[in-house]
Every structure is written in C-alpha cells, then in structure tokens.
C-alpha cells in the first residue's frame, strides 16, 4: 500500500472529525480527487465534473481546427468526426450525472458552440439557434443522448436481482434525517422528472426479472444522493457493458424537442 498515493474523502464532510489511520500512519483527507477520469468531490456537485468535461472536449475541438476549416471535407463527415472525437469526451460518465437547469444550459451551449465552429459562424454574425439547427439537420442533441444513456442505465439496474449492491444504493434508504438546508438533487430525481412523476412501472417478462412498483419520495431515503459517484465507481470496477441497454422491447416512446425537453 502506497501511503503517499492513498487518500480518503468523506461525502458531505469537508473536514471529518475522525481520520483513518493504517499501521500508525494517518491518511490524508481530500476534498476532491480523480478516479478513472471522473472528478469526485466531497459535496457531490456534478457541475464541477461537467465543467471539466466541457474543458477537455473544448481542447479536443481546438485540436481539430484544420478539419473544421477545410472546404473539401463534407459537413456530414465533419459531424461524424465531431461526434466521435469531441462529443464522446464530453459525455464520458454522463450516466451518473445529476442534471440541473444550469448544467443542461451549459451542455447545450457547448454543443451550439461546436456547430458554429464547424459552420464557420463568427460571434459577430446574427444567426439564431433555430437557424443553426436547421443548417445542421435533424439529429440527437447532447441532452437527448444523455437522457437516453441515463434511462438505459436505470433500466439495466431495474433488471438486476435484489441482491446486487448497486440496486440497494439506488433504491435503498437510510435511517436518520438530513442536515439543515435544501436537500441535494438526487440521481433518481431526473428519472422521476423525465418519467412524469413515476420512477418506474414495469412487469416481469421472464424468470429472473422483477417488478418495480411505483414508489413515492417517502419510500426512498437520502442514500440516493450518493448514487451518482458510487455508480461511477461500481461501473468502472465491474467493467459493465452498456452497449445493449437500450433495447427495443424495453424502450419508452419519448418525444424530445431540439432543447432536450421531453413530452411523453
């Protein structure tokens, strides 16, 4: 065990009263650290991680300036390069994010920035967002992609057995009460909002699948506030494959507009 590289972090506590001691050596407690490319903080604020992802994707966008300025490369090819090299970096680990209006606005603003870069639209040109999307053509925006991935992960968790730890983290509860102040927005709040107020309501299709009943906010404890980062750690540790999550038999009919707003 390398004590110089081993750190501790307490969720919800900047300076925990008790320190961890191993073989007489006290481990350093930190407020943030990077785990497998994902930035985690003690206050469970996903905005900081989103800003880091935007910064890394902006660097990738800048590195491909020659492609964006080229007049011999077609627009469709440029969009494919953008989706492969830039958006993939932007959406790394987005299944575990907790979305707020500010985060959604920043994600869509970055996407429009990329499109304006590809089309050669300067900051002084007055081109509305509607006209911009018309030039690009119909395609999924970043918010629609994140919604699709997060709903896919939620369906994957629902199909797990009740003995899986990750399912306990998402749907479990803890005794006690929260601290004073406004409670954190939780991972399942996005699912509840996108689903129209119901977390999930499915029926077993074959043996091994379980029925997830409707449950209200009173049935889920504040342990869910920890779920985004714990999900990321468990996903990376177990090396899950999420490529076949979005299956047609479990897909819900969801209509979205160009800004990622959902109407069922």
C-alpha positions as CSV (number, residue, x, y, z in Angstrom):
1,X,0.0,0.0,0.0
2,X,1.4,3.3,-1.1
3,X,0.6,5.8,1.7
4,X,1.6,8.8,-0.5
5,X,-0.9,7.9,-3.2
6,X,-3.7,6.7,-0.9
7,X,-6.2,9.4,0.1
8,X,-9.6,9.5,1.9
9,X,-12.7,11.6,1.2
10,X,-15.9,11.8,3.2
11,X,-19.0,12.6,1.3
12,X,-20.8,15.5,2.8
13,X,-18.0,16.4,5.2
14,X,-15.2,18.9,4.3
15,X,-13.2,18.0,7.5
16,X,-14.5,14.8,9.1
17,X,-13.9,14.6,12.8
18,X,-12.2,11.2,12.6
19,X,-9.2,10.4,10.4
20,X,-8.4,7.0,9.0
21,X,-5.2,5.5,10.4
22,X,-3.4,2.5,8.8
23,X,-0.4,0.9,10.6
24,X,0.1,4.1,12.6
25,X,0.1,6.3,9.6
26,X,-2.8,8.8,9.2
27,X,-4.1,9.1,5.6
28,X,-4.7,12.5,4.1
29,X,-8.3,13.6,3.7
30,X,-9.0,15.5,0.5
31,X,-12.0,17.4,-0.9
32,X,-11.7,16.1,-4.4
33,X,-9.9,13.5,-6.4
34,X,-9.9,12.0,-9.9
35,X,-10.9,8.3,-10.2
36,X,-10.6,6.7,-13.6
37,X,-11.0,10.0,-15.4
38,X,-14.0,11.2,-13.3
39,X,-13.7,14.0,-10.8
40,X,-15.4,13.4,-7.5
41,X,-15.9,16.0,-4.8
42,X,-17.0,15.8,-1.1
43,X,-20.1,17.8,-1.8
44,X,-21.4,15.6,-4.6
45,X,-21.6,18.5,-7.0
46,X,-21.8,17.2,-10.6
47,X,-21.4,20.7,-12.0
48,X,-17.6,20.6,-11.4
49,X,-17.3,17.4,-13.3
50,X,-19.4,18.8,-16.2
51,X,-17.2,21.8,-16.4
52,X,-14.1,19.6,-16.6
53,X,-15.6,17.5,-19.3
54,X,-16.5,20.7,-21.3
55,X,-12.9,21.9,-20.9
56,X,-11.5,18.6,-22.2
57,X,-13.9,18.5,-25.1
58,X,-13.1,22.1,-26.0
59,X,-9.4,21.2,-26.1
60,X,-10.3,18.3,-28.5
61,X,-12.4,20.7,-30.6
62,X,-9.5,23.1,-30.9
63,X,-7.0,20.4,-31.9
64,X,-9.1,19.6,-35.0
65,X,-9.2,23.2,-36.4
66,X,-7.7,22.1,-39.7
67,X,-10.7,19.7,-40.3
68,X,-13.3,22.3,-39.4
69,X,-11.7,24.9,-41.7
70,X,-11.3,22.5,-44.6
71,X,-13.6,23.2,-47.5
72,X,-13.0,19.8,-49.2
73,X,-14.5,17.8,-46.3
74,X,-18.3,17.5,-46.3
75,X,-20.4,18.6,-43.5
76,X,-21.6,15.1,-42.8
77,X,-18.0,13.9,-42.3
78,X,-17.3,16.8,-40.0
79,X,-20.3,15.9,-37.9
80,X,-19.2,12.3,-37.6
81,X,-15.7,13.4,-36.5
82,X,-17.3,15.8,-34.0
83,X,-19.4,13.1,-32.6
84,X,-16.5,10.6,-32.4
85,X,-13.7,12.8,-31.1
86,X,-15.4,15.6,-29.2
87,X,-18.8,14.6,-28.0
88,X,-17.5,11.2,-26.8
89,X,-15.1,13.0,-24.5
90,X,-17.9,15.4,-23.4
91,X,-20.3,12.6,-22.4
92,X,-17.8,10.4,-20.6
93,X,-19.7,9.1,-17.5
94,X,-22.8,11.2,-18.2
95,X,-25.0,8.3,-16.9
96,X,-24.0,9.2,-13.4
97,X,-24.6,12.9,-13.5
98,X,-27.4,14.7,-11.7
99,X,-28.8,17.4,-14.0
100,X,-29.9,20.9,-13.1
101,X,-31.1,23.7,-15.4
102,X,-27.7,25.3,-15.2
103,X,-25.9,22.1,-16.3
104,X,-28.4,21.5,-19.1
105,X,-27.9,25.0,-20.4
106,X,-24.1,24.7,-20.3
107,X,-24.2,21.3,-22.2
108,X,-26.5,22.7,-24.9
109,X,-24.4,25.9,-25.2
110,X,-21.2,23.9,-25.7
111,X,-23.0,21.9,-28.4
112,X,-24.1,25.0,-30.3
113,X,-20.6,26.4,-30.0
114,X,-19.3,23.2,-31.8
115,X,-21.8,23.6,-34.5
116,X,-21.0,27.2,-35.1
117,X,-17.3,26.3,-35.2
118,X,-18.0,23.7,-37.9
119,X,-20.2,26.0,-40.0
120,X,-17.7,28.9,-39.7
121,X,-20.2,31.2,-38.0
122,X,-18.4,34.0,-36.1
123,X,-19.5,35.6,-32.9
124,X,-20.5,38.8,-34.7
125,X,-22.9,37.1,-37.1
126,X,-26.5,37.1,-36.0
127,X,-27.6,33.5,-36.5
128,X,-30.4,32.3,-34.2
129,X,-30.2,28.8,-32.6
130,X,-33.2,27.7,-34.6
131,X,-31.5,28.6,-37.9
132,X,-28.3,26.9,-36.6
133,X,-30.2,23.6,-36.0
134,X,-31.8,23.9,-39.4
135,X,-28.4,24.1,-41.1
136,X,-27.1,21.1,-39.1
137,X,-30.2,19.0,-39.9
138,X,-32.2,16.7,-37.6
139,X,-30.1,14.8,-35.2
140,X,-29.9,14.0,-31.5
141,X,-28.5,16.8,-29.3
142,X,-26.3,16.2,-26.3
143,X,-29.1,16.3,-23.8
144,X,-31.1,13.8,-25.7
145,X,-28.1,11.5,-25.8
146,X,-27.5,11.9,-22.0
147,X,-31.2,11.2,-21.3
148,X,-31.0,8.1,-23.5
149,X,-27.9,6.8,-21.7
150,X,-29.2,7.5,-18.2
151,X,-32.6,5.9,-18.8
152,X,-30.8,2.9,-20.3
153,X,-28.6,2.6,-17.1
154,X,-31.8,2.9,-15.0
155,X,-33.4,0.1,-16.9
156,X,-30.3,-2.1,-16.5
157,X,-30.4,-1.5,-12.8
158,X,-34.1,-2.4,-12.6
159,X,-33.5,-5.7,-14.3
160,X,-30.8,-6.7,-11.7
161,X,-31.5,-9.0,-8.8
162,X,-32.4,-7.6,-5.5
163,X,-29.1,-8.9,-4.1
164,X,-27.0,-6.5,-6.2
165,X,-25.2,-3.8,-4.2
166,X,-25.8,-1.1,-6.9
167,X,-29.6,-1.7,-6.7
168,X,-29.5,-1.2,-3.0
169,X,-27.6,2.0,-3.4
170,X,-30.2,3.4,-5.9
171,X,-33.4,2.2,-4.3
172,X,-32.3,1.8,-0.7
173,X,-32.8,4.1,2.3
174,X,-31.0,5.0,5.5
175,X,-32.4,5.8,8.9
176,X,-32.0,9.3,10.3
177,X,-32.6,12.8,8.9
178,X,-30.7,15.1,6.5
179,X,-28.8,18.2,7.5
180,X,-30.5,21.5,7.6
181,X,-30.9,23.3,4.3
182,X,-32.1,22.5,0.9
183,X,-31.6,18.8,0.1
184,X,-29.3,17.7,-2.7
185,X,-30.9,16.9,-6.1
186,X,-30.6,13.2,-6.4
187,X,-29.9,10.8,-9.2
188,X,-33.4,9.4,-9.4
189,X,-35.0,12.9,-9.5
190,X,-34.0,13.1,-13.2
191,X,-35.7,9.7,-13.9
192,X,-38.8,10.8,-12.0
193,X,-39.0,14.0,-13.8
194,X,-38.5,12.5,-17.3
195,X,-41.0,9.8,-16.5
196,X,-43.7,12.2,-15.5
197,X,-43.5,11.6,-11.7
198,X,-43.3,7.8,-11.7
199,X,-39.9,6.3,-11.1
200,X,-40.7,3.0,-12.9
201,X,-43.5,0.7,-13.5
202,X,-42.6,-2.5,-15.3
203,X,-43.8,-6.1,-15.4
204,X,-41.6,-9.2,-15.3
205,X,-41.2,-10.6,-18.8
206,X,-39.3,-13.7,-18.0
207,X,-37.8,-15.5,-15.0
208,X,-35.1,-13.5,-13.2
209,X,-36.8,-10.2,-13.9
210,X,-38.5,-8.4,-11.1
211,X,-41.4,-6.0,-11.0
212,X,-40.5,-2.5,-9.9
213,X,-43.6,-0.9,-8.4
214,X,-44.4,2.8,-8.2
215,X,-42.9,4.3,-5.2
216,X,-43.1,7.9,-3.9
217,X,-40.5,10.1,-2.5
218,X,-41.1,8.8,1.1
219,X,-40.0,5.4,0.1
220,X,-36.5,6.3,-1.0
221,X,-34.0,7.6,1.6
222,X,-31.3,10.1,1.2
223,X,-28.8,7.4,0.4
224,X,-29.6,8.2,-3.3
225,X,-27.7,11.4,-3.0
226,X,-24.5,9.3,-3.0
227,X,-25.6,7.2,-6.0
228,X,-24.0,9.2,-8.9
229,X,-20.4,8.8,-7.7
230,X,-20.9,5.3,-6.3
231,X,-22.4,4.3,-9.6
232,X,-19.4,5.5,-11.5
233,X,-17.0,3.7,-9.2
234,X,-19.0,0.4,-9.4
235,X,-19.4,0.7,-13.2
236,X,-15.6,1.2,-13.7
237,X,-14.8,-1.5,-11.1
238,X,-17.0,-4.1,-12.7
239,X,-16.4,-3.1,-16.3
240,X,-20.0,-3.3,-17.3
241,X,-21.0,-3.3,-20.9
242,X,-23.8,-0.8,-21.6
243,X,-24.0,-1.2,-25.3
244,X,-27.1,-3.3,-25.4
245,X,-29.0,-1.5,-22.7
246,X,-31.4,0.5,-24.9
247,X,-33.3,-2.5,-26.3
248,X,-36.4,-2.0,-28.4
249,X,-38.5,-4.3,-26.2
250,X,-37.9,-2.0,-23.1
251,X,-37.9,1.4,-24.9
252,X,-40.4,4.0,-23.9
253,X,-41.9,6.3,-26.6
254,X,-40.5,9.7,-25.7
255,X,-40.6,12.8,-27.9
256,X,-38.0,15.5,-27.4
257,X,-37.5,18.9,-28.9
258,X,-34.2,20.4,-30.0
259,X,-33.5,21.7,-26.5
260,X,-33.8,18.2,-24.8
261,X,-37.2,18.9,-23.2
262,X,-39.4,15.7,-23.1
263,X,-43.0,15.2,-23.7
264,X,-44.4,11.7,-23.3
